[in-house]
Amino acid sequence: MASSSSFPAPRSRSKKPLGKMADWFRQALSKPRKLPDSAEGTSRDVSQPSSRDDPPPLGLSSALSRTPPPTHDVGASSSSGRWSKDYDVCVCHSEEDLVAAQELVSYLEGSTASLRCFLQLRDATPGGAIVSELCQALSSSHCRVLLITPGFLQDPWCKYQMLQALSEAPGAEGRTIPLMSGLTRAAYPAELRFMYFVDGRGPDGGFRQVKEAVMRYLQTIS
């Protein structure tokens, strides 16, 4: 039996040192994989726009900052014109016609439309200048009802309000509503001859016609 010393020992394969081996693995893992030409072409076709004239794709920050289009709210849009002012009606009257003005305001505010009325002695700011308060009341109201009576024609402040209302909206049909009471047609102010008036000699004092005129105007701005 031949002794084991007669067979030559197998040669050991040469191995790289452990440090170099680790460096080699790190380099292999850090290199990006190169896609085939066909795969690169497909990726470019999907990610890039097909035409040079197309806008570039939005980034993340641009997409998040975009504001969605406003939704159409029928209820809000139909009432936005009316609620753009504080009052629907400003009642212009003389001091001696305060009771009649209060009755008109009670009728308009108590209707189903719940009209918002400005009554000077009730709604004017205490301590405010008369001129400023009168002008503010007119500009803050959609319609102006002129309670034309003998006292109205004799009151300089009433005439001032009448002229101010005509100068602010000379072409706004239906915005200034004359309500004549206790006067003949001949006494109708010359400044208002170009518009019809409501006759206050009816059973309801012309209140219903005034309300309908105000509602018609509010419909035009809704």
Salt bridges, closest charged atoms under 4 A:
ASP23 OD1 - ARG26 NH2 2.21
GLU40 OE1 - ARG44 NH1 3.96
ASP88 OD2 - ARG82 NH2 2.80
ASP88 OD1 - ARG116 NH2 2.85
GLU109 OE2 - ARG122 NH2 2.90
ASP123 OD2 - ARG122 NH2 3.08
GLU168 OE1 - ARG144 NH2 2.90
ASP199 OD2 - ARG201 NH2 2.83
GLU212 OE2 - ARG208 NH1 2.93
